[in-house]
Amino acid sequence: MFQANWTSVTMFFFLGFSHYPKGEIIIFVLCLLMYLTTLLGNMILISITILDSRLHTPMYFFLSNLSCLDIWYTSSAFPPMLINFVSGENTISFLGCAAQMYFSLAMGSTECVLLSMMAYDRYVAICNPLRYPTIINKRVCVQIAAGSWVTGCFTALVETVFVLQLSLCGRSVINHFACEILAVLKLVCVDTSKAQLIILVFTILLVPMPMLLICISYAFILSNILRISSVDGQSKAFSTCAAHLSVVVLFYGTALSMYLKPSAIDSQEIDKFVALVYGALTPMLNPIIYSLRNKEVKAAVKKLLIGNSLVLS
């Protein structure tokens, strides 16, 4: 079979959801709505976190980082997909594919680390409230956020560079709607065991381990909630924790099913829909579940809207 290196490839073609011609328009509308909702929700959260001094706390600092991640994450894949659907071309350049692969991996990996650090922040705030200001101070917040970004960007760089060094089989048709690393890896005709090993190691470090830390943190949080004498306080705390955990399970669960499934299972069509869940649905839900349900955020949004209306009048 003809082999080619990446430098000889100038264009890739996406199959996308072409196997579902009757459902393509529905998928397009849903993706467009989820992307616009993601942009709106996360941009509102970032804006009020900057403008309202009451939200200058560690929790909202981490949430604003999460919102930045979600905007970058969804913007790396979904605008090109939506444009390709409208234009009917379904193509991407080599450099565009490499950049898309890197940024989607980097933002996804960073989010995996950041979510676990946010769970630790909540654990300290609820279980050690008196020591919270000294343990999670401004310097520690910056270090945690920077460490999450550096970890995600570095692991993504290693994975992307390693895949780009492999030879292709002369094919340039990607059975996906984006340059997802596992879909691109199927175009390689040389031994991919080393690449798969690297992806496996990083996946274990970035998905099950952070998820375990989150579960441990919330186990301590829930045990602390049970000591609350107020029934209303307990139900509110349980409701908040359940909402947080549901998003966490959705995000990490889909990532686990995508990257830790047995290699013998070929489920590329299912993988596309799984990618929609962790690539579009969870970034849309994050600002709603983590922030926009909070009284502080609602008050900040109301203050911002009233302030803007007074300025306009």
C-alpha positions as CSV (number, residue, x, y, z in Angstrom):
1,M,0.0,0.0,0.0
2,F,1.2,3.5,-0.9
3,Q,2.7,5.3,2.1
4,A,2.9,9.0,2.5
5,N,4.2,11.3,5.2
6,W,2.2,14.2,6.6
7,T,4.1,16.8,4.7
8,S,2.8,15.4,1.4
9,V,-0.8,15.7,2.5
10,T,-2.3,19.1,2.0
11,M,-6.0,18.4,2.6
12,F,-8.2,16.0,4.6
13,F,-11.9,15.1,4.0
14,F,-14.4,14.5,6.8
15,L,-17.1,11.9,6.5
16,G,-18.9,13.5,9.4
17,F,-22.5,12.3,9.8
18,S,-22.9,11.5,6.0
19,H,-24.1,8.0,7.0
20,Y,-27.2,9.6,8.5
21,P,-28.4,11.9,5.7
22,K,-31.9,12.3,7.2
23,G,-30.5,13.2,10.6
24,E,-27.7,15.6,9.5
25,I,-29.9,18.7,9.6
26,I,-31.1,17.8,13.1
27,I,-27.5,17.3,14.3
28,F,-26.5,20.6,12.7
29,V,-29.2,22.5,14.4
30,L,-28.5,20.9,17.8
31,C,-24.7,21.5,17.5
32,L,-25.4,25.2,16.5
33,L,-27.7,25.7,19.5
34,M,-25.3,24.0,21.9
35,Y,-22.3,26.0,20.6
36,L,-24.1,29.3,20.8
37,T,-25.5,28.5,24.3
38,T,-21.9,27.5,25.4
39,L,-20.5,30.8,24.2
40,L,-23.3,32.9,25.8
41,G,-23.2,31.1,29.2
42,N,-19.4,31.0,29.5
43,M,-18.9,34.6,28.3
44,I,-21.5,35.8,30.8
45,L,-19.7,33.9,33.6
46,I,-16.3,35.3,32.6
47,S,-17.7,38.9,32.4
48,I,-19.5,38.9,35.8
49,T,-16.5,37.3,37.4
50,I,-14.3,40.1,36.2
51,L,-16.8,43.0,36.8
52,D,-18.2,41.9,40.2
53,S,-15.7,42.2,43.1
54,R,-17.9,39.9,45.2
55,L,-17.0,37.0,42.8
56,H,-13.2,37.6,43.2
57,T,-12.9,34.3,45.1
58,P,-11.0,31.1,44.4
59,M,-14.1,29.2,43.3
60,Y,-15.1,31.7,40.7
61,F,-11.4,32.1,39.6
62,F,-11.4,28.4,38.8
63,L,-14.9,28.6,37.1
64,S,-13.7,31.5,34.9
65,N,-10.8,29.3,33.8
66,L,-13.2,26.5,33.2
67,S,-15.3,28.8,31.0
68,C,-12.2,29.9,29.0
69,L,-11.4,26.2,28.5
70,D,-14.9,25.4,27.3
71,I,-15.0,28.3,24.8
72,W,-11.6,27.2,23.4
73,Y,-12.5,23.5,23.5
74,T,-15.8,23.9,21.6
75,S,-14.4,26.5,19.2
76,S,-11.6,24.2,18.1
77,A,-14.0,21.8,16.5
78,F,-17.6,23.0,16.1
79,P,-17.3,26.2,14.1
80,P,-15.3,24.4,11.3
81,M,-17.8,21.5,11.4
82,L,-20.8,23.9,11.1
83,I,-19.1,25.9,8.3
84,N,-18.3,22.6,6.4
85,F,-22.0,21.6,6.7
86,V,-23.2,24.8,5.3
87,S,-20.6,24.9,2.5
88,G,-20.8,21.2,1.8
89,E,-17.0,20.9,1.4
90,N,-16.2,18.9,4.6
91,T,-12.5,19.6,4.2
92,I,-9.6,20.8,6.3
93,S,-6.0,21.7,5.5
94,F,-3.1,19.8,7.0
95,L,-2.1,22.7,9.3
96,G,-5.7,23.2,10.3
97,C,-6.1,19.5,11.2
98,A,-2.9,19.5,13.2
99,A,-4.0,22.6,15.1
100,Q,-7.5,21.3,15.7
101,M,-6.1,18.0,17.0
102,Y,-3.7,19.8,19.4
103,F,-6.1,22.4,20.7
104,S,-9.0,19.9,21.3
105,L,-6.6,17.6,23.2
106,A,-5.0,20.4,25.1
107,M,-8.3,21.9,26.3
108,G,-9.8,18.6,27.1
109,S,-6.8,17.4,29.0
110,T,-6.6,20.7,30.9
111,E,-10.2,20.5,31.9
112,C,-9.7,16.9,33.2
113,V,-7.1,18.3,35.6
114,L,-8.9,21.5,36.5
115,L,-12.1,19.7,37.4
116,S,-10.3,17.6,40.0
117,M,-8.6,20.7,41.4
118,M,-12.0,22.4,41.7
119,A,-13.3,19.4,43.6
120,Y,-10.3,19.7,46.0
121,D,-11.1,23.4,46.4
122,R,-14.7,22.6,47.4
123,Y,-13.5,19.9,49.8
124,V,-11.2,22.4,51.6
125,A,-13.9,25.1,51.6
126,I,-16.6,22.8,53.1
127,C,-14.6,20.4,55.3
128,N,-11.9,22.9,56.5
129,P,-13.6,26.3,56.3
130,L,-11.3,28.0,59.0
131,R,-8.1,27.0,57.2
132,Y,-9.5,27.6,53.7
133,P,-8.2,31.2,53.2
134,T,-4.6,30.0,54.1
135,I,-4.7,26.8,52.1
136,I,-6.3,28.1,49.0
137,N,-4.8,31.6,48.8
138,K,-4.3,33.7,45.7
139,R,-0.8,32.3,45.0
140,V,-2.0,28.7,45.3
141,C,-5.0,29.4,42.9
142,V,-2.6,30.7,40.2
143,Q,-0.3,27.8,40.7
144,I,-3.2,25.3,40.4
145,A,-4.6,26.9,37.3
146,A,-1.2,27.3,35.7
147,G,-0.3,23.7,36.5
148,S,-3.6,22.5,34.9
149,W,-3.0,24.4,31.7
150,V,0.7,23.4,31.5
151,T,-0.1,19.7,32.1
152,G,-2.9,19.7,29.5
153,C,-0.9,21.6,26.8
154,F,2.2,19.5,27.3
155,T,0.5,16.1,27.1
156,A,-1.4,17.3,24.0
157,L,1.8,18.4,22.4
158,V,3.5,15.1,23.0
159,E,0.5,13.1,21.6
160,T,0.1,15.4,18.5
161,V,3.8,15.4,17.6
162,F,4.1,11.7,18.0
163,V,1.1,11.0,15.7
164,L,2.3,13.6,13.1
165,Q,5.6,11.6,12.7
166,L,3.8,8.4,11.6
167,S,3.4,7.5,7.9
168,L,-0.1,7.6,6.3
169,C,-1.5,5.0,3.9
170,G,-2.2,7.5,1.1
171,R,-5.7,8.1,2.4
172,S,-7.0,11.5,3.5
173,V,-10.6,10.7,4.5
174,I,-11.3,11.0,8.2
175,N,-14.3,9.1,9.5
176,H,-15.2,11.9,12.0
177,F,-16.5,15.5,12.0
178,A,-13.1,16.7,13.4
179,C,-9.5,15.8,13.5
180,E,-9.9,13.6,16.6
181,I,-6.7,11.8,17.4
182,L,-8.1,8.3,17.4
183,A,-9.9,8.8,14.0
184,V,-6.7,10.3,12.5
185,L,-4.6,7.4,13.9
186,K,-6.7,5.0,11.7
187,L,-5.2,6.6,8.6
188,V,-1.7,5.4,9.7
189,C,-0.5,2.2,8.0
190,V,2.6,1.6,10.2
191,D,2.7,0.1,13.6
192,T,0.7,2.3,16.0
193,S,1.3,0.4,19.2
194,K,3.7,3.1,20.6
195,A,1.3,5.9,19.8
196,Q,-1.6,3.9,21.4
197,L,0.6,3.2,24.5
198,I,1.3,6.9,24.9
199,I,-2.4,7.8,24.5
200,L,-3.3,5.1,27.0
201,V,-0.8,6.3,29.6
202,F,-1.9,9.9,29.3
203,T,-5.6,8.9,29.4
204,I,-5.1,7.0,32.6
205,L,-3.3,9.9,34.2
206,L,-5.8,12.5,33.0
207,V,-9.2,10.7,33.2
208,P,-9.5,7.9,35.9
209,M,-7.0,9.4,38.4
210,P,-8.6,12.9,38.4
211,M,-12.1,11.3,38.5
212,L,-11.0,9.2,41.6
213,L,-9.8,12.4,43.3
214,I,-13.1,14.0,42.6
215,C,-15.0,11.0,44.0
216,I,-12.9,11.0,47.2
217,S,-13.3,14.8,47.6
218,Y,-17.1,14.6,47.2
219,A,-17.3,11.6,49.6
220,F,-15.7,13.7,52.3
221,I,-18.0,16.6,51.3
222,L,-21.1,14.4,51.6
223,S,-20.1,13.0,54.9
224,N,-19.7,16.6,56.1
225,I,-23.1,17.5,54.7
226,L,-24.7,14.7,56.8
227,R,-23.7,16.6,59.9
228,I,-25.8,19.6,59.0
229,S,-28.7,19.8,61.3
230,S,-31.0,21.7,58.9
231,V,-33.0,19.5,56.6
232,D,-33.3,22.3,54.0
233,G,-29.5,22.8,54.2
234,Q,-28.9,19.2,53.6
235,S,-31.3,18.9,50.6
236,K,-29.8,22.0,49.0
237,A,-26.2,20.8,49.5
238,F,-27.1,17.3,48.2
239,S,-28.8,18.9,45.2
240,T,-25.7,20.9,44.4
241,C,-23.4,18.0,44.8
242,A,-25.6,15.7,42.7
243,A,-25.7,18.3,39.9
244,H,-21.9,18.7,40.0
245,L,-21.3,14.9,40.0
246,S,-23.7,14.3,37.1
247,V,-21.7,16.7,34.9
248,V,-18.4,15.1,36.1
249,V,-19.7,11.5,35.4
250,L,-21.0,12.7,32.0
251,F,-17.7,14.3,31.0
252,Y,-15.3,11.6,32.4
253,G,-17.6,8.7,31.5
254,T,-17.7,9.6,27.8
255,A,-14.0,10.2,27.7
256,L,-13.3,6.8,29.4
257,S,-15.6,5.0,26.9
258,M,-13.8,6.8,24.0
259,Y,-10.2,6.4,25.0
260,L,-10.1,3.3,27.2
261,K,-12.3,0.9,25.2
262,P,-10.6,-2.3,23.9
263,S,-8.8,-1.8,20.6
264,A,-10.7,-4.8,19.1
265,I,-14.0,-2.7,19.3
266,D,-14.4,-0.6,16.2
267,S,-17.1,1.9,17.0
268,Q,-16.3,5.0,15.0
269,E,-20.0,5.8,14.4
270,I,-20.7,5.7,18.1
271,D,-17.5,7.6,18.8
272,K,-18.9,10.6,16.8
273,F,-21.9,10.9,19.1
274,V,-19.8,10.3,22.2
275,A,-17.6,13.2,21.0
276,L,-20.7,15.4,20.7
277,V,-21.5,14.7,24.4
278,Y,-18.1,15.6,25.9
279,G,-17.3,18.2,23.3
280,A,-20.5,20.1,23.1
281,L,-23.0,19.0,25.8
282,T,-20.8,19.2,28.9
283,P,-19.3,22.6,28.0
284,M,-22.8,23.9,27.6
285,L,-23.9,22.5,31.0
286,N,-20.9,23.5,33.0
287,P,-21.8,27.2,33.4
288,I,-25.4,26.3,34.2
289,I,-24.6,23.6,36.7
290,Y,-21.6,25.2,38.4
291,S,-22.5,28.9,38.4
292,L,-25.7,30.2,36.9
293,R,-27.8,28.4,39.6
294,N,-25.9,30.2,42.4
295,K,-27.5,33.1,44.2
296,E,-24.2,35.1,44.0
297,V,-24.1,34.7,40.2
298,K,-27.8,35.5,39.7
299,A,-27.3,38.7,41.8
300,A,-24.3,39.7,39.8
301,V,-26.1,39.1,36.5
302,K,-29.0,41.2,37.7
303,K,-26.7,44.0,38.8
304,L,-24.9,43.9,35.4
305,L,-28.2,44.0,33.5
306,I,-29.6,46.9,35.6
307,G,-26.3,48.8,35.3
308,N,-26.4,48.4,31.5
309,S,-30.0,49.5,31.3
310,L,-29.3,52.6,33.3
311,V,-26.4,53.5,31.1
312,L,-28.5,53.0,27.9
313,S,-31.3,55.1,29.3
